[in-house]
Amino acid sequence: VQLQASGGGLVQAGGSLRLSCAASGVNLDYYGIGWFRQAPGKEREGVSCSSSVDSSTYYSDSVKGRFTISRDSAKSTLYLQMNSLNVEDTAVYYCAIGPWLGYGSSCHGGGVNNWGEGTLVTVSS
């Protein structure tokens, strides 16, 4: 299983980015998907997760209403659409999958079987 994230970069506050994560060796229909981030000096946190078991979706309070998680199983790709970005969104973003990730609207590292390499998002003021 390999996860390859892309789409990070430098954006001005108020702008948008879409992160992509190409998954190989798995059928995403049978996996929960998630995005996590780690800002400098902070612990990794769950941003958004979506379950393939109960269809529940989690968004952290800080991104609710601005970010949208999605998947395209035919393309084996998961996405994170990020709108209205602010400087507090600056972080390395990681995609992740796990059979039970997102179940019951959970979103924590304990549910992750596979991590992608991070992609850096920098939001300037």
Disulfide bonds with the S-S distance in Angstrom:
Cys21-Cys95 2.12
Cys49-Cys107 2.04
